[in-house]
């Protein structure tokens, strides 16, 4: 029984540490709007570059895997190894898309709305982030 309590306390401690990290991030982002335009641009550019660079590295592997799978699937379909009913696939994709949209719109403001709000409130940082993101993708 002691092990269960120890694990629970460790989990609670992790949750506290995550809320501490969120608190630091909120203070940092909250204070960004009060800083000079130059600092906002530099913070945005740095975080954008890091995000773009990571996205490029992870995205490249994912794109190769997904793209290669699609090519192999199409080649197998073309050779008659498999038969794909594209109308059925499209209907399934549409159903999944509708379910995802319902789930997202049923939970208050979407993630994209929050991002747009922050971008409008911190236009210098948003511009720097976009530039840094594009540079990170190119790195």
C-alpha positions in Angstrom: 0.0 0.0 0.0 2.9 2.3 0.6 4.1 1.9 -3.0 0.7 3.1 -4.3 0.8 6.1 -2.1 4.3 6.9 -3.1 3.4 6.7 -6.8 0.4 8.9 -6.2 2.5 11.5 -4.4 5.1 11.4 -7.2 2.3 11.9 -9.8 0.9 14.8 -7.8 4.3 16.3 -7.6 4.7 16.1 -11.4 1.3 17.8 -11.8 2.5 20.6 -9.5 5.7 20.9 -11.5 3.7 21.2 -14.7 1.5 23.9 -13.2 4.7 25.7 -12.1 6.0 25.5 -15.7 2.7 26.8 -17.0 2.9 29.7 -14.5 6.4 30.6 -15.7 5.3 30.5 -19.3 2.2 32.6 -18.5 4.3 35.2 -16.8 6.9 35.2 -19.6 4.3 35.5 -22.4 2.2 37.9 -20.4 5.2 40.2 -19.9 6.2 40.0 -23.5 3.4 42.4 -24.6 4.8 45.0 -22.1 8.3 44.8 -23.5 9.8 46.8 -26.4 9.0 45.9 -30.0 12.6 44.7 -30.5 12.4 42.2 -27.6 9.0 41.0 -28.9 10.4 40.4 -32.3 13.5 38.6 -31.0 11.4 36.4 -28.7 9.0 35.6 -31.5 11.8 34.9 -34.0 13.7 32.6 -31.6 10.6 30.6 -30.6 9.5 30.5 -34.3 12.9 29.3 -35.4 12.9 26.5 -32.8 9.4 25.5 -33.7 10.1 25.5 -37.5 13.3 23.6 -37.1 11.7 20.9 -35.0 8.7 20.7 -37.3 11.0 20.3 -40.3 12.9 17.5 -38.7 9.9 15.6 -37.5 7.8 16.6 -40.5 10.3 15.4 -42.9 10.3 11.9 -41.5 6.5 11.9 -41.3 6.2 13.2 -44.8 8.5 10.4 -46.1 6.5 7.7 -44.3 3.1 9.0 -45.3 4.2 9.9 -48.9 6.0 6.5 -49.3 2.9 4.7 -48.0 0.6 6.6 -50.5 2.9 5.8 -53.4 3.1 2.1 -52.5 -0.6 2.0 -52.0 -1.2 3.6 -55.4 1.3 1.3 -57.1 -0.4 -1.8 -55.6 -3.7 -0.4 -56.7 -2.4 0.2 -60.2 -0.9 -3.3 -60.5 -4.2 -4.9 -59.4 -2.7 -6.3 -56.2 -5.4 -4.4 -54.2 -8.6 -2.6 -55.2 -9.4 0.7 -53.5 -12.9 2.1 -53.6 -12.0 5.8 -53.4 -15.6 6.9 -53.0 -15.9 4.8 -49.9 -12.6 6.2 -48.6 -13.8 9.8 -49.2 -17.1 9.1 -47.4 -15.2 7.8 -44.3 -12.8 10.7 -44.4 -15.7 13.1 -44.5 -17.4 11.4 -41.5 -14.2 11.6 -39.5 -13.7 15.2 -40.4 -17.2 16.1 -39.3 -16.7 14.3 -35.9 -13.5 16.2 -35.3 -15.0 19.5 -36.2 -17.9 18.8 -33.8 -15.5 17.9 -31.0 -13.4 21.0 -31.6 -16.2 23.5 -31.9 -18.1 22.1 -28.9 -15.3 23.1 -26.5 -15.5 26.9 -26.5 -12.8 28.9 -28.4 -10.6 26.8 -30.6 -6.8 26.6 -30.4 -6.6 28.6 -33.6 -8.8 31.3 -32.1 -6.5 31.6 -29.1 -3.5 31.8 -31.4 -5.1 34.5 -33.4 -5.9 36.5 -30.3 -2.3 36.3 -29.1 -1.1 37.3 -32.5 -3.4 40.3 -32.6 -2.3 41.4 -29.2 1.4 40.8 -29.8 1.8 41.6 -33.5 5.6 42.1 -33.2 6.1 38.8 -31.6 3.8 37.1 -34.0 5.7 38.5 -37.0 9.0 37.5 -35.5 7.6 34.0 -34.8 6.4 33.6 -38.4 9.8 34.8 -39.7 11.7 32.5 -37.3 9.4 29.6 -38.1 10.1 30.0 -41.8 13.9 30.3 -41.2 13.7 27.2 -39.0 11.9 25.2 -41.8 14.7 26.2 -44.1 17.5 25.3 -41.7 
